[in-house]
Amino acid sequence: MKKILFLALLLIPVFAFSQKDQRAKEILDDFSKKTKGYKTMYSEFSFTLENQQENIKDSHKGKITLKGRKYVLDLMGTVIYFNGKTKWTYLKEANEVNILEPKEGDGGVLDNPAKLFTIYDRDFKYKFKEETTLNRIPVFVIDLYPKSLAVTYTIVRFSFNQKTLEPVQIKYFSKDGNRYTLDIKKFDHDIAVGDDIFTFSAAKYPGVTVNDLR
């Protein structure tokens, strides 16, 4: 369940803006314009689930590489490969892989995490919250509020490095009292990445069980 909730956090269309907050709009526009120019992106991050009422705090490390619509995401014992057409979900502990061919637009940005950095829509209102310091980095903090009452969260909070506009932290406030925090430890772009890394290779995983669900 935590894994599903995290993926929802990572892949939702977080840069879909509609509310007229000029300062927030300028920052979000500049960030989106900047990332649209990147040929590739790579990020290492920590993901933390917290629930203060139940005294829960659980953290995991992850990483993601993106190139256009292609990506590979490694988190919580699962590696997801997507080569632009086919998606492989590899479960490390079970040595098992599920294969799908997602349709364009299925699940919002589930078939393209790069949209995390670029998408524009009308699903959110947004507001500039503050300038502050996070992990010794001066940041701009912007809150996004979903227009739909049917979603499972109330706020998605973004913190951007004031100098580079690179993401420093994404915090997701769930209606069930859980908070999910994505702390960006490393963010690179325009690195050399071969297309082969986005395709699952069974030869690298002896004895893997393949479930072809196409």
ABEGO torsion letter per residue (X at the ends): XAAAAAAAAAABBABBBABBBAAAAAAAAAAAAAAAABABBBBBBBBBBBBAAAGBBBBBBBBBBBBEABBBBBBGGBBBBBAGABBBBBBAAAGBBBBBBBBBGBGEAAABAAAAAABBBAABBBBBABBBBBGGBBBBBBBBBBABAABABABBBBBBBAAAGBBABBBBBBAAGBBBBBBBABBBBGBBBBAAAABBBAAABBGBBBBBAX
